[in-house]
Every structure is written in C-alpha cells, then in structure tokens.
Amino acid sequence: MNIPEHINTRWIATLGNEQLVAAEAELHAAYRSSELAEKQRSGARYMLLQGPAALVNAWHRWVLVSKETKNRGLPVRRR
C-alpha cells in the first residue's frame, strides 16, 4: 500500500475497510519499531512526545488511522 507522508482525513476517507486495516497494521509496525529503538536508547528516560521527530511522526500517523478503524468498528489484528 502506498501511504502518503502526510496523512489527513481526506486520504483516510478514500480507503475501504480492508485498505484501512492494512494501513493501520503497516503504520503500527513502523511506529512500534521506532518506539522500541527509542526505548532501548533512552531507557527509563523514555517519553514518547519528547522523543525524536521520527518517533513522534510515526506515532501521529498511526494514531490518525487507528482512530478511524475504531470509528468504523473494524477489528484490528496484530502479531
């Protein structure tokens, strides 16, 4: 799936349910990878919104899509 760098509600609205679930999974994986790397780097000092811009951006992109999956009542499966 081709996910744009800047996610907005217009782009999200163009997605079907299956596409939305796939995008959510892909974005969650990217966010989780960034988060784990930052947690290893910073240890007990880890604070999401005070982390590197790449981490905060990955989180923000995932949250936008995640909220829409919840709004649509779609089941989300994670490994």
SETI-632769 format. One record per residue (C-alpha): residue number from 1; residue in three letters; x, y, z. Coordinates in pm, whole numbers. Layout:
# SETI-632769
+-----+------+--------+--------+--------+
: seq : type :     c1 :     c2 :     c3 :
+-----+------+--------+--------+--------+
: NUM :  ala :      X :      Y :      Z :
...
+-----+------+--------+--------+--------+
***
This chain:
# SETI-632769
+-----+------+--------+--------+--------+
: seq : type :     c1 :     c2 :     c3 :
+-----+------+--------+--------+--------+
:   1 :  met :      0 :      0 :      0 :
:   2 :  asn :    122 :    348 :    -81 :
:   3 :  ile :     84 :    555 :    235 :
:   4 :  pro :    148 :    927 :    193 :
:   5 :  glu :    400 :   1107 :    412 :
:   6 :  his :    131 :   1345 :    540 :
:   7 :  ile :   -186 :   1161 :    638 :
:   8 :  asn :   -509 :   1356 :    661 :
:   9 :  thr :   -879 :   1284 :    690 :
:  10 :  arg :   -934 :   1322 :    315 :
:  11 :  trp :   -686 :   1044 :    240 :
:  12 :  ile :   -831 :    825 :    513 :
:  13 :  ala :  -1183 :    874 :    374 :
:  14 :  thr :  -1072 :    733 :     37 :
:  15 :  leu :   -980 :    399 :    195 :
:  16 :  gly :  -1207 :    100 :    204 :
:  17 :  asn :  -1227 :   -102 :    524 :
:  18 :  glu :   -970 :   -361 :    416 :
:  19 :  gln :   -730 :    -91 :    299 :
:  20 :  leu :   -772 :     95 :    626 :
:  21 :  val :   -695 :   -214 :    833 :
:  22 :  ala :   -388 :   -284 :    617 :
:  23 :  ala :   -268 :     76 :    654 :
:  24 :  glu :   -322 :     63 :   1029 :
:  25 :  ala :   -115 :   -255 :   1057 :
:  26 :  glu :    167 :   -112 :    846 :
:  27 :  leu :    175 :    215 :   1037 :
:  28 :  his :    159 :     39 :   1373 :
:  29 :  ala :    456 :   -179 :   1278 :
:  30 :  ala :    658 :    129 :   1177 :
:  31 :  tyr :    564 :    310 :   1498 :
:  32 :  arg :    640 :      8 :   1716 :
:  33 :  ser :    981 :    -35 :   1555 :
:  34 :  ser :   1069 :    331 :   1620 :
:  35 :  glu :    934 :    311 :   1973 :
:  36 :  leu :   1134 :      0 :   2064 :
:  37 :  ala :   1454 :    153 :   1928 :
:  38 :  glu :   1399 :    471 :   2128 :
:  39 :  lys :   1314 :    278 :   2446 :
:  40 :  gln :   1639 :     84 :   2413 :
:  41 :  arg :   1831 :    404 :   2354 :
:  42 :  ser :   1681 :    614 :   2631 :
:  43 :  gly :   1583 :    351 :   2887 :
:  44 :  ala :   1391 :    487 :   3187 :
:  45 :  arg :   1406 :    840 :   3044 :
:  46 :  tyr :   1176 :    741 :   2755 :
:  47 :  met :    895 :    990 :   2690 :
:  48 :  leu :    704 :    947 :   2366 :
:  49 :  leu :    622 :   1308 :   2287 :
:  50 :  gln :    970 :   1425 :   2383 :
:  51 :  gly :   1137 :   1167 :   2161 :
:  52 :  pro :   1290 :   1221 :   1818 :
:  53 :  ala :   1073 :   1372 :   1546 :
:  54 :  ala :   1069 :   1044 :   1351 :
:  55 :  leu :    917 :    862 :   1650 :
:  56 :  val :    654 :   1127 :   1719 :
:  57 :  asn :    565 :   1142 :   1349 :
:  58 :  ala :    532 :    763 :   1328 :
:  59 :  trp :    304 :    769 :   1633 :
:  60 :  his :     92 :   1054 :   1495 :
:  61 :  arg :     46 :    886 :   1157 :
:  62 :  trp :    -58 :    560 :   1324 :
:  63 :  val :   -298 :    732 :   1568 :
:  64 :  leu :   -485 :    909 :   1288 :
:  65 :  val :   -551 :    583 :   1106 :
:  66 :  ser :   -610 :    385 :   1426 :
:  67 :  lys :   -885 :    622 :   1538 :
:  68 :  glu :  -1065 :    576 :   1208 :
:  69 :  thr :  -1052 :    197 :   1237 :
:  70 :  lys :  -1212 :    231 :   1579 :
:  71 :  asn :  -1471 :    477 :   1448 :
:  72 :  arg :  -1567 :    228 :   1177 :
:  73 :  gly :  -1574 :    -58 :   1428 :
:  74 :  leu :  -1316 :   -259 :   1237 :
:  75 :  pro :  -1125 :   -542 :   1404 :
:  76 :  val :   -750 :   -485 :   1422 :
:  77 :  arg :   -516 :   -782 :   1429 :
:  78 :  arg :   -156 :   -750 :   1536 :
:  79 :  arg :    122 :  -1007 :   1552 :
+-----+------+--------+--------+--------+
***
